[in-house]
Amino acid sequence: MNASVHGLIDPWGRLGRRLFLRVAGPAGPRNRARIHGTPGPRWFGPDSPIRAVHGDASMFIGGLRALLLQSLHPRAMAAVAAHSGYRGDPWGRLQRTSTFLAVTTFGTADDAQRAVDHVRAVHERVRGVTASGETYHAADPHLLAWVHVAEVDSFLTAHQRYGAHPLDADGYDAYIADTARVAAALGVIDPPRTRAELADRLAAYRQELRATREAREATRFLLLHPPLPWIARAPYAVLAANAVSALPRWAREPLGLPSLPLVEETLVRTSGRALTRVIRRAMTSAPPTP
């Protein structure tokens, strides 16, 4: 059936297609066919916890939380501000990140390795100096580990709160162990493999974290000035409120983000669950690519 006709009959499918194209980009349908349709061994089997987490709509909240948390490391944030193009091409950056996650989670082992090799080559070229005179190199295992643990902690936290089928304790430990395989391939030394190790590694970074000017600017951009049409601002505000709510207090305060426990436990989290259900239904109802 023609996609436009299908969209008139099935508004959920039309919404899902728009969401998918926004997150995955113009090449998304082609990449999806290659990622899921190419035969061959995978890094992770169909029942792997990483597939359950990375394939869930909670990733929309987890991804935004990860960006906010990652911004607190001055050298990592300086590299993002100077080299990622998140202001000039935020959707392009999102699409590249989502494609990398999809390839390494669901794609063939050969495709996953090629994706990792490409990212490592990009990281090798990213070098510079922060406003305070500290040098940075995106391939530095210490910075790679920070980006990894902030990301995994965010995806895990969001899935616990908003996932369609939250995992048990062993399942989340297995999820962290799955992500360690990708992290090690990217150059992270001894990535955490359990929730206890993840918590310890996050705590070890606390003394290095602070909100630089670049971090506060990125926070304002992500939360207050997203490049979205007005019709999408309200649902995005729900995602943003839940991403902030999922941050620990020690991460919110340097960024000047509010803490309203009663409101967060009732209105914010309830709206977050409702919105992720809508996104989940829309994405699973998306019509096939023509």
Secondary structure as UniProt FT lines:
FT   HELIX           3..9
FT   HELIX           11..24
FT   TURN            26..27
FT   HELIX           28..37
FT   TURN            46..47
FT   HELIX           49..54
FT   TURN            57..58
FT   HELIX           59..70
FT   TURN            71..72
FT   HELIX           74..83
FT   TURN            86..88
FT   HELIX           90..106
FT   HELIX           109..125
FT   STRAND          127..129
FT   TURN            131..132
FT   STRAND          135..137
FT   TURN            138..139
FT   HELIX           141..162
FT   HELIX           169..186
FT   HELIX           195..205
FT   HELIX           206..208
FT   HELIX           213..224
FT   HELIX           230..245
FT   HELIX           249..255
FT   HELIX           261..263
FT   HELIX           264..268
FT   HELIX           269..284
//
